[in-house]
Amino acid sequence: MKAYVIVIDSEITDAEGLASVAGPMAEETEAHGGRYLVRGGGATAFSGASTPEHVTVIEFDSLDQAKTLFESETFTGLRAQRNQFVRASSILVEGV
């Protein structure tokens, strides 16, 4: 069953800093089998209190494949760097 990571950036505090880790994070994601379905702007809120600044959706062939990425030492380090530049929420969901 496919799995999806959905990342919603509610506040980008340093766009240049975020850009500096975006490439390495994408490379690591793709090396673990992730495929970007949505990566970037143009979000419109239909309900809720705010519109996110940036939304990312990544597809994986399985939940385990996604977990392997998120538990890897390299990705954990990149995510810690990224968190210096953005307030974000991430969820992992199984698809249909």
Biopython code that builds the backbone (N, CA, C, O; Angstrom):
import numpy as np
from Bio.PDB.StructureBuilder import StructureBuilder

atoms = [
    (1, "MET", "N", (0.845, -1.181, 0.000)),
    (1, "MET", "CA", (0.000, 0.000, 0.000)),
    (1, "MET", "C", (0.889, 1.242, 0.000)),
    (1, "MET", "O", (1.856, 1.315, 0.758)),
    (2, "LYS", "N", (0.565, 2.206, -0.839)),
    (2, "LYS", "CA", (1.323, 3.460, -0.920)),
    (2, "LYS", "C", (1.239, 4.210, 0.407)),
    (2, "LYS", "O", (0.312, 4.022, 1.195)),
    (3, "ALA", "N", (2.230, 5.058, 0.627)),
    (3, "ALA", "CA", (2.253, 5.925, 1.803)),
    (3, "ALA", "C", (2.615, 7.328, 1.335)),
    (3, "ALA", "O", (3.323, 7.509, 0.345)),
    (4, "TYR", "N", (2.117, 8.306, 2.064)),
    (4, "TYR", "CA", (2.339, 9.703, 1.688)),
    (4, "TYR", "C", (2.810, 10.500, 2.893)),
    (4, "TYR", "O", (2.288, 10.358, 3.998)),
    (5, "VAL", "N", (3.800, 11.335, 2.656)),
    (5, "VAL", "CA", (4.246, 12.292, 3.657)),
    (5, "VAL", "C", (3.695, 13.641, 3.216)),
    (5, "VAL", "O", (3.893, 14.063, 2.076)),
    (6, "ILE", "N", (3.004, 14.310, 4.128)),
    (6, "ILE", "CA", (2.453, 15.626, 3.859)),
    (6, "ILE", "C", (3.104, 16.601, 4.826)),
    (6, "ILE", "O", (3.023, 16.442, 6.044)),
    (7, "VAL", "N", (3.752, 17.612, 4.260)),
    (7, "VAL", "CA", (4.453, 18.618, 5.061)),
    (7, "VAL", "C", (3.784, 19.953, 4.810)),
    (7, "VAL", "O", (3.624, 20.368, 3.663)),
    (8, "ILE", "N", (3.396, 20.624, 5.877)),
    (8, "ILE", "CA", (2.782, 21.943, 5.781)),
    (8, "ILE", "C", (3.654, 22.930, 6.545)),
    (8, "ILE", "O", (3.827, 22.822, 7.759)),
    (9, "ASP", "N", (4.198, 23.892, 5.811)),
    (9, "ASP", "CA", (5.019, 24.938, 6.413)),
    (9, "ASP", "C", (4.123, 26.112, 6.754)),
    (9, "ASP", "O", (3.572, 26.765, 5.868)),
    (10, "SER", "N", (3.982, 26.374, 8.034)),
    (10, "SER", "CA", (3.103, 27.460, 8.449)),
    (10, "SER", "C", (3.826, 28.796, 8.513)),
    (10, "SER", "O", (3.193, 29.848, 8.435)),
    (11, "GLU", "N", (5.164, 28.763, 8.655)),
    (11, "GLU", "CA", (5.919, 30.010, 8.687)),
    (11, "GLU", "C", (7.359, 29.744, 8.278)),
    (11, "GLU", "O", (8.079, 29.007, 8.953)),
    (12, "ILE", "N", (7.775, 30.344, 7.175)),
    (12, "ILE", "CA", (9.168, 30.265, 6.733)),
    (12, "ILE", "C", (9.876, 31.485, 7.297)),
    (12, "ILE", "O", (9.546, 32.618, 6.946)),
    (13, "THR", "N", (10.852, 31.254, 8.175)),
    (13, "THR", "CA", (11.550, 32.354, 8.824)),
    (13, "THR", "C", (12.833, 32.754, 8.109)),
    (13, "THR", "O", (13.339, 33.857, 8.311)),
    (14, "ASP", "N", (13.361, 31.861, 7.271)),
    (14, "ASP", "CA", (14.592, 32.141, 6.535)),
    (14, "ASP", "C", (14.543, 31.380, 5.210)),
    (14, "ASP", "O", (14.923, 30.211, 5.142)),
    (15, "ALA", "N", (14.073, 32.053, 4.162)),
    (15, "ALA", "CA", (13.906, 31.403, 2.853)),
    (15, "ALA", "C", (15.237, 30.938, 2.275)),
    (15, "ALA", "O", (15.304, 29.865, 1.677)),
    (16, "GLU", "N", (16.295, 31.724, 2.441)),
    (16, "GLU", "CA", (17.610, 31.322, 1.923)),
    (16, "GLU", "C", (18.135, 30.100, 2.668)),
    (16, "GLU", "O", (18.692, 29.191, 2.052)),
    (17, "GLY", "N", (17.964, 30.073, 3.974)),
    (17, "GLY", "CA", (18.381, 28.916, 4.756)),
    (17, "GLY", "C", (17.618, 27.672, 4.351)),
    (17, "GLY", "O", (18.197, 26.594, 4.211)),
    (18, "LEU", "N", (16.311, 27.826, 4.163)),
    (18, "LEU", "CA", (15.483, 26.704, 3.726)),
    (18, "LEU", "C", (15.943, 26.192, 2.367)),
    (18, "LEU", "O", (16.023, 24.983, 2.152)),
    (19, "ALA", "N", (16.243, 27.099, 1.459)),
    (19, "ALA", "CA", (16.713, 26.710, 0.124)),
    (19, "ALA", "C", (18.030, 25.941, 0.199)),
    (19, "ALA", "O", (18.290, 25.071, -0.632)),
    (20, "SER", "N", (18.856, 26.258, 1.189)),
    (20, "SER", "CA", (20.163, 25.594, 1.303)),
    (20, "SER", "C", (20.049, 24.120, 1.692)),
    (20, "SER", "O", (20.952, 23.336, 1.399)),
    (21, "VAL", "N", (18.965, 23.736, 2.339)),
    (21, "VAL", "CA", (18.795, 22.320, 2.714)),
    (21, "VAL", "C", (17.779, 21.601, 1.839)),
    (21, "VAL", "O", (17.681, 20.375, 1.890)),
    (22, "ALA", "N", (17.022, 22.344, 1.036)),
    (22, "ALA", "CA", (15.978, 21.725, 0.208)),
    (22, "ALA", "C", (16.561, 20.732, -0.788)),
    (22, "ALA", "O", (16.016, 19.641, -0.955)),
    (23, "GLY", "N", (17.647, 21.084, -1.447)),
    (23, "GLY", "CA", (18.266, 20.189, -2.427)),
    (23, "GLY", "C", (18.752, 18.893, -1.804)),
    (23, "GLY", "O", (18.387, 17.815, -2.272)),
    (24, "PRO", "N", (19.573, 18.972, -0.753)),
    (24, "PRO", "CA", (20.026, 17.741, -0.106)),
    (24, "PRO", "C", (18.884, 16.887, 0.452)),
    (24, "PRO", "O", (18.956, 15.658, 0.410)),
    (25, "MET", "N", (17.825, 17.529, 0.978)),
    (25, "MET", "CA", (16.686, 16.754, 1.478)),
    (25, "MET", "C", (15.982, 16.037, 0.329)),
    (25, "MET", "O", (15.582, 14.881, 0.469)),
    (26, "ALA", "N", (15.831, 16.717, -0.799)),
    (26, "ALA", "CA", (15.188, 16.097, -1.956)),
    (26, "ALA", "C", (16.015, 14.921, -2.473)),
    (26, "ALA", "O", (15.463, 13.873, -2.809)),
    (27, "GLU", "N", (17.316, 15.087, -2.536)),
    (27, "GLU", "CA", (18.192, 14.005, -3.000)),
    (27, "GLU", "C", (18.077, 12.788, -2.090)),
    (27, "GLU", "O", (17.991, 11.656, -2.567)),
    (28, "GLU", "N", (18.075, 13.018, -0.803)),
    (28, "GLU", "CA", (17.969, 11.914, 0.165)),
    (28, "GLU", "C", (16.599, 11.249, 0.061)),
    (28, "GLU", "O", (16.489, 10.024, 0.120)),
    (29, "THR", "N", (15.566, 12.056, -0.092)),
    (29, "THR", "CA", (14.202, 11.527, -0.237)),
    (29, "THR", "C", (14.104, 10.642, -1.470)),
    (29, "THR", "O", (13.581, 9.530, -1.398)),
    (30, "GLU", "N", (14.599, 11.124, -2.590)),
    (30, "GLU", "CA", (14.535, 10.364, -3.835)),
    (30, "GLU", "C", (15.403, 9.113, -3.774)),
    (30, "GLU", "O", (15.045, 8.086, -4.352)),
    (31, "ALA", "N", (16.539, 9.183, -3.081)),
    (31, "ALA", "CA", (17.406, 8.011, -2.917)),
    (31, "ALA", "C", (16.698, 6.903, -2.128)),
    (31, "ALA", "O", (17.030, 5.727, -2.270)),
    (32, "HIS", "N", (15.724, 7.285, -1.299)),
    (32, "HIS", "CA", (14.938, 6.319, -0.518)),
    (32, "HIS", "C", (13.621, 5.963, -1.210)),
    (32, "HIS", "O", (12.742, 5.358, -0.595)),
    (33, "GLY", "N", (13.480, 6.332, -2.477)),
    (33, "GLY", "CA", (12.294, 5.947, -3.243)),
    (33, "GLY", "C", (11.139, 6.919, -3.193)),
    (33, "GLY", "O", (10.070, 6.620, -3.724)),
    (34, "GLY", "N", (11.314, 8.076, -2.571)),
    (34, "GLY", "CA", (10.244, 9.060, -2.498)),
    (34, "GLY", "C", (10.067, 9.790, -3.822)),
    (34, "GLY", "O", (11.041, 10.080, -4.518)),
    (35, "ARG", "N", (8.824, 10.084, -4.163)),
    (35, "ARG", "CA", (8.491, 10.824, -5.376)),
    (35, "ARG", "C", (7.662, 12.045, -4.987)),
    (35, "ARG", "O", (6.609, 11.919, -4.362)),
    (36, "TYR", "N", (8.144, 13.215, -5.360)),
    (36, "TYR", "CA", (7.431, 14.446, -5.037)),
    (36, "TYR", "C", (6.205, 14.579, -5.926)),
    (36, "TYR", "O", (6.317, 14.560, -7.151)),
    (37, "LEU", "N", (5.044, 14.712, -5.317)),
    (37, "LEU", "CA", (3.800, 14.961, -6.031)),
    (37, "LEU", "C", (3.422, 16.433, -5.976)),
    (37, "LEU", "O", (2.866, 16.978, -6.930)),
    (38, "VAL", "N", (3.726, 17.068, -4.859)),
    (38, "VAL", "CA", (3.490, 18.502, -4.657)),
    (38, "VAL", "C", (4.720, 19.037, -3.963)),
    (38, "VAL", "O", (5.201, 18.461, -2.987)),
    (39, "ARG", "N", (5.226, 20.148, -4.477)),
    (39, "ARG", "CA", (6.406, 20.729, -3.843)),
    (39, "ARG", "C", (6.389, 22.232, -4.053)),
    (39, "ARG", "O", (6.997, 22.756, -4.986)),
    (40, "GLY", "N", (5.674, 22.916, -3.160)),
    (40, "GLY", "CA", (5.735, 24.349, -3.260)),
    (40, "GLY", "C", (4.423, 25.066, -3.094)),
    (40, "GLY", "O", (3.441, 24.537, -2.573)),
    (41, "GLY", "N", (4.451, 26.277, -3.552)),
    (41, "GLY", "CA", (3.427, 27.267, -3.278)),
    (41, "GLY", "C", (2.060, 26.999, -3.867)),
    (41, "GLY", "O", (1.737, 25.884, -4.278)),
    (42, "GLY", "N", (1.282, 28.038, -3.893)),
    (42, "GLY", "CA", (-0.033, 27.993, -4.467)),
    (42, "GLY", "C", (-1.102, 27.354, -3.611)),
    (42, "GLY", "O", (-2.138, 26.950, -4.139)),
    (43, "ALA", "N", (-0.897, 27.247, -2.331)),
    (43, "ALA", "CA", (-1.900, 26.644, -1.444)),
    (43, "ALA", "C", (-3.044, 27.623, -1.196)),
    (43, "ALA", "O", (-2.835, 28.828, -1.053)),
    (44, "THR", "N", (-4.248, 27.081, -1.148)),
    (44, "THR", "CA", (-5.434, 27.867, -0.838)),
    (44, "THR", "C", (-6.187, 27.162, 0.282)),
    (44, "THR", "O", (-6.515, 25.982, 0.165)),
    (45, "ALA", "N", (-6.460, 27.876, 1.362)),
    (45, "ALA", "CA", (-7.201, 27.298, 2.479)),
    (45, "ALA", "C", (-8.696, 27.360, 2.199)),
    (45, "ALA", "O", (-9.226, 28.413, 1.846)),
    (46, "PHE", "N", (-9.370, 26.229, 2.357)),
    (46, "PHE", "CA", (-10.819, 26.201, 2.230)),
    (46, "PHE", "C", (-11.501, 26.162, 3.591)),
    (46, "PHE", "O", (-12.683, 26.482, 3.713)),
    (47, "SER", "N", (-10.742, 25.765, 4.615)),
    (47, "SER", "CA", (-11.249, 25.800, 5.981)),
    (47, "SER", "C", (-10.051, 25.913, 6.905)),
    (47, "SER", "O", (-8.918, 25.665, 6.494)),
    (48, "GLY", "N", (-10.295, 26.280, 8.131)),
    (48, "GLY", "CA", (-9.200, 26.448, 9.079)),
    (48, "GLY", "C", (-8.808, 27.908, 9.207)),
    (48, "GLY", "O", (-9.376, 28.790, 8.562)),
    (49, "ALA", "N", (-7.829, 28.132, 10.050)),
    (49, "ALA", "CA", (-7.484, 29.489, 10.422)),
    (49, "ALA", "C", (-6.492, 30.174, 9.487)),
    (49, "ALA", "O", (-6.443, 31.404, 9.448)),
    (50, "SER", "N", (-5.693, 29.406, 8.728)),
    (50, "SER", "CA", (-4.655, 30.067, 7.943)),
    (50, "SER", "C", (-4.317, 29.279, 6.679)),
    (50, "SER", "O", (-4.649, 28.102, 6.543)),
    (51, "THR", "N", (-3.653, 29.963, 5.773)),
    (51, "THR", "CA", (-3.155, 29.342, 4.558)),
    (51, "THR", "C", (-1.669, 29.071, 4.743)),
    (51, "THR", "O", (-0.926, 29.987, 5.094)),
    (52, "PRO", "N", (-1.211, 27.835, 4.518)),
    (52, "PRO", "CA", (0.212, 27.542, 4.667)),
    (52, "PRO", "C", (1.042, 28.263, 3.609)),
    (52, "PRO", "O", (0.551, 28.564, 2.521)),
    (53, "GLU", "N", (2.299, 28.535, 3.938)),
    (53, "GLU", "CA", (3.196, 29.175, 2.993)),
    (53, "GLU", "C", (3.718, 28.186, 1.956)),
    (53, "GLU", "O", (4.056, 28.575, 0.838)),
    (54, "HIS", "N", (3.783, 26.920, 2.323)),
    (54, "HIS", "CA", (4.419, 25.930, 1.459)),
    (54, "HIS", "C", (3.861, 24.560, 1.823)),
    (54, "HIS", "O", (3.738, 24.238, 3.005)),
    (55, "VAL", "N", (3.525, 23.756, 0.829)),
    (55, "VAL", "CA", (3.014, 22.404, 1.062)),
    (55, "VAL", "C", (3.817, 21.434, 0.207)),
    (55, "VAL", "O", (4.110, 21.709, -0.956)),
    (56, "THR", "N", (4.169, 20.293, 0.799)),
    (56, "THR", "CA", (4.882, 19.238, 0.085)),
    (56, "THR", "C", (4.143, 17.923, 0.303)),
    (56, "THR", "O", (3.721, 17.620, 1.420)),
    (57, "VAL", "N", (3.988, 17.143, -0.763)),
    (57, "VAL", "CA", (3.413, 15.802, -0.677)),
    (57, "VAL", "C", (4.394, 14.859, -1.377)),
    (57, "VAL", "O", (4.764, 15.071, -2.532)),
    (58, "ILE", "N", (4.806, 13.820, -0.657)),
    (58, "ILE", "CA", (5.769, 12.854, -1.192)),
    (58, "ILE", "C", (5.139, 11.469, -1.128)),
    (58, "ILE", "O", (4.599, 11.073, -0.095)),
    (59, "GLU", "N", (5.209, 10.741, -2.228)),
    (59, "GLU", "CA", (4.653, 9.389, -2.303)),
    (59, "GLU", "C", (5.770, 8.361, -2.155)),
    (59, "GLU", "O", (6.858, 8.516, -2.711)),
    (60, "PHE", "N", (5.477, 7.315, -1.396)),
    (60, "PHE", "CA", (6.373, 6.171, -1.232)),
    (60, "PHE", "C", (5.604, 4.905, -1.573)),
    (60, "PHE", "O", (4.376, 4.881, -1.491)),
    (61, "ASP", "N", (6.315, 3.862, -1.951)),
    (61, "ASP", "CA", (5.659, 2.595, -2.273)),
    (61, "ASP", "C", (5.089, 1.904, -1.048)),
    (61, "ASP", "O", (4.183, 1.079, -1.162)),
    (62, "SER", "N", (5.621, 2.241, 0.134)),
    (62, "SER", "CA", (5.131, 1.612, 1.365)),
    (62, "SER", "C", (5.407, 2.506, 2.564)),
    (62, "SER", "O", (6.230, 3.420, 2.506)),
    (63, "LEU", "N", (4.708, 2.223, 3.638)),
    (63, "LEU", "CA", (4.923, 2.928, 4.897)),
    (63, "LEU", "C", (6.338, 2.680, 5.412)),
    (63, "LEU", "O", (6.996, 3.597, 5.902)),
    (64, "ASP", "N", (6.799, 1.444, 5.299)),
    (64, "ASP", "CA", (8.155, 1.110, 5.758)),
    (64, "ASP", "C", (9.222, 1.886, 4.998)),
    (64, "ASP", "O", (10.213, 2.317, 5.587)),
    (65, "GLN", "N", (9.027, 2.066, 3.701)),
    (65, "GLN", "CA", (9.990, 2.822, 2.892)),
    (65, "GLN", "C", (10.087, 4.262, 3.406)),
    (65, "GLN", "O", (11.187, 4.798, 3.539)),
    (66, "ALA", "N", (8.959, 4.879, 3.691)),
    (66, "ALA", "CA", (8.952, 6.246, 4.211)),
    (66, "ALA", "C", (9.597, 6.306, 5.589)),
    (66, "ALA", "O", (10.374, 7.219, 5.869)),
    (67, "LYS", "N", (9.287, 5.353, 6.445)),
    (67, "LYS", "CA", (9.864, 5.332, 7.788)),
    (67, "LYS", "C", (11.379, 5.173, 7.738)),
    (67, "LYS", "O", (12.096, 5.763, 8.546)),
    (68, "THR", "N", (11.867, 4.375, 6.789)),
    (68, "THR", "CA", (13.317, 4.189, 6.647)),
    (68, "THR", "C", (13.995, 5.520, 6.363)),
    (68, "THR", "O", (15.054, 5.813, 6.918)),
    (69, "LEU", "N", (13.387, 6.326, 5.498)),
    (69, "LEU", "CA", (13.945, 7.655, 5.221)),
    (69, "LEU", "C", (13.946, 8.500, 6.480)),
    (69, "LEU", "O", (14.979, 9.056, 6.855)),
    (70, "PHE", "N", (12.801, 8.602, 7.137)),
    (70, "PHE", "CA", (12.670, 9.517, 8.261)),
    (70, "PHE", "C", (13.477, 9.092, 9.484)),
    (70, "PHE", "O", (13.745, 9.909, 10.365)),
    (71, "GLU", "N", (13.862, 7.828, 9.541)),
    (71, "GLU", "CA", (14.675, 7.355, 10.653)),
    (71, "GLU", "C", (16.163, 7.325, 10.310)),
    (71, "GLU", "O", (16.987, 7.025, 11.174)),
    (72, "SER", "N", (16.519, 7.633, 9.053)),
    (72, "SER", "CA", (17.928, 7.596, 8.654)),
    (72, "SER", "C", (18.696, 8.744, 9.315)),
    (72, "SER", "O", (18.158, 9.828, 9.539)),
    (73, "GLU", "N", (19.941, 8.481, 9.615)),
    (73, "GLU", "CA", (20.786, 9.473, 10.281)),
    (73, "GLU", "C", (20.956, 10.725, 9.419)),
    (73, "GLU", "O", (20.899, 11.846, 9.925)),
    (74, "THR", "N", (21.163, 10.531, 8.130)),
    (74, "THR", "CA", (21.358, 11.668, 7.229)),
    (74, "THR", "C", (20.126, 12.557, 7.192)),
    (74, "THR", "O", (20.234, 13.777, 7.313)),
    (75, "PHE", "N", (18.946, 11.944, 7.024)),
    (75, "PHE", "CA", (17.730, 12.735, 6.925)),
    (75, "PHE", "C", (17.390, 13.408, 8.249)),
    (75, "PHE", "O", (16.902, 14.539, 8.261)),
    (76, "THR", "N", (17.639, 12.736, 9.345)),
    (76, "THR", "CA", (17.393, 13.325, 10.668)),
    (76, "THR", "C", (18.214, 14.602, 10.839)),
    (76, "THR", "O", (17.710, 15.600, 11.356)),
    (77, "GLY", "N", (19.469, 14.575, 10.407)),
    (77, "GLY", "CA", (20.319, 15.762, 10.480)),
    (77, "GLY", "C", (19.832, 16.887, 9.588)),
    (77, "GLY", "O", (19.815, 18.050, 9.993)),
    (78, "LEU", "N", (19.432, 16.534, 8.361)),
    (78, "LEU", "CA", (18.911, 17.541, 7.439)),
    (78, "LEU", "C", (17.625, 18.165, 7.964)),
    (78, "LEU", "O", (17.421, 19.373, 7.844)),
    (79, "ARG", "N", (16.759, 17.338, 8.546)),
    (79, "ARG", "CA", (15.500, 17.852, 9.092)),
    (79, "ARG", "C", (15.774, 18.808, 10.260)),
    (79, "ARG", "O", (15.076, 19.811, 10.413)),
    (80, "ALA", "N", (16.772, 18.508, 11.074)),
    (80, "ALA", "CA", (17.126, 19.409, 12.186)),
    (80, "ALA", "C", (17.609, 20.755, 11.646)),
    (80, "ALA", "O", (17.275, 21.805, 12.196)),
    (81, "GLN", "N", (18.396, 20.720, 10.566)),
    (81, "GLN", "CA", (18.832, 21.978, 9.944)),
    (81, "GLN", "C", (17.634, 22.743, 9.394)),
    (81, "GLN", "O", (17.518, 23.953, 9.588)),
    (82, "ARG", "N", (16.750, 22.034, 8.709)),
    (82, "ARG", "CA", (15.572, 22.657, 8.103)),
    (82, "ARG", "C", (14.710, 23.337, 9.160)),
    (82, "ARG", "O", (14.178, 24.423, 8.930)),
    (83, "ASN", "N", (14.577, 22.706, 10.301)),
    (83, "ASN", "CA", (13.725, 23.243, 11.365)),
    (83, "ASN", "C", (14.231, 24.565, 11.932)),
    (83, "ASN", "O", (13.511, 25.242, 12.666)),
    (84, "GLN", "N", (15.462, 24.934, 11.599)),
    (84, "GLN", "CA", (15.978, 26.242, 12.004)),
    (84, "GLN", "C", (15.387, 27.357, 11.150)),
    (84, "GLN", "O", (15.425, 28.527, 11.529)),
    (85, "PHE", "N", (14.835, 26.982, 9.982)),
    (85, "PHE", "CA", (14.402, 27.975, 9.004)),
    (85, "PHE", "C", (12.895, 28.017, 8.775)),
    (85, "PHE", "O", (12.397, 28.879, 8.051)),
    (86, "VAL", "N", (12.168, 27.082, 9.393)),
    (86, "VAL", "CA", (10.745, 26.993, 9.104)),
    (86, "VAL", "C", (10.010, 26.341, 10.275)),
    (86, "VAL", "O", (10.557, 25.478, 10.963)),
    (87, "ARG", "N", (8.768, 26.764, 10.490)),
    (87, "ARG", "CA", (7.868, 26.045, 11.396)),
    (87, "ARG", "C", (7.011, 25.173, 10.516)),
    (87, "ARG", "O", (6.299, 25.668, 9.642)),
    (88, "ALA", "N", (7.075, 23.858, 10.743)),
    (88, "ALA", "CA", (6.369, 22.946, 9.849)),
    (88, "ALA", "C", (5.749, 21.799, 10.638)),
    (88, "ALA", "O", (6.188, 21.446, 11.732)),
    (89, "SER", "N", (4.718, 21.240, 10.037)),
    (89, "SER", "CA", (4.090, 20.020, 10.555)),
    (89, "SER", "C", (4.178, 18.974, 9.472)),
    (89, "SER", "O", (3.981, 19.273, 8.295)),
    (90, "SER", "N", (4.476, 17.738, 9.864)),
    (90, "SER", "CA", (4.575, 16.634, 8.908)),
    (90, "SER", "C", (3.730, 15.472, 9.411)),
    (90, "SER", "O", (3.695, 15.181, 10.607)),
    (91, "ILE", "N", (3.044, 14.810, 8.470)),
    (91, "ILE", "CA", (2.315, 13.599, 8.825)),
    (91, "ILE", "C", (2.637, 12.523, 7.790)),
    (91, "ILE", "O", (2.959, 12.819, 6.639)),
    (92, "LEU", "N", (2.543, 11.280, 8.225)),
    (92, "LEU", "CA", (2.733, 10.114, 7.365)),
    (92, "LEU", "C", (1.420, 9.350, 7.356)),
    (92, "LEU", "O", (0.909, 8.966, 8.408)),
    (93, "VAL", "N", (0.875, 9.129, 6.162)),
    (93, "VAL", "CA", (-0.417, 8.445, 6.051)),
    (93, "VAL", "C", (-0.317, 7.353, 5.008)),
    (93, "VAL", "O", (0.435, 7.466, 4.040)),
    (94, "GLU", "N", (-1.091, 6.284, 5.217)),
    (94, "GLU", "CA", (-1.197, 5.234, 4.215)),
    (94, "GLU", "C", (-2.252, 5.619, 3.204)),
    (94, "GLU", "O", (-3.263, 6.233, 3.544)),
    (95, "GLY", "N", (-2.006, 5.250, 1.953)),
    (95, "GLY", "CA", (-2.948, 5.549, 0.891)),
    (95, "GLY", "C", (-3.917, 4.404, 0.657)),
    (95, "GLY", "O", (-3.983, 3.454, 1.437)),
    (96, "VAL", "N", (-4.658, 4.508, -0.418)),
    (96, "VAL", "CA", (-5.638, 3.467, -0.778)),
    (96, "VAL", "C", (-5.123, 2.683, -1.961)),
    (96, "VAL", "O", (-5.790, 1.760, -2.427)),
]
sb = StructureBuilder()
sb.init_structure("model")
sb.init_model(0)
sb.init_chain("A")
sb.init_seg("    ")
for serial, (resi, resn, name, xyz) in enumerate(atoms, 1):
    if name == "N":
        sb.init_residue(resn, " ", resi, " ")
    sb.init_atom(name, np.array(xyz, "f"), 0.0, 1.0, " ", f" {name:<3s}", serial, name[0])
structure = sb.get_structure()
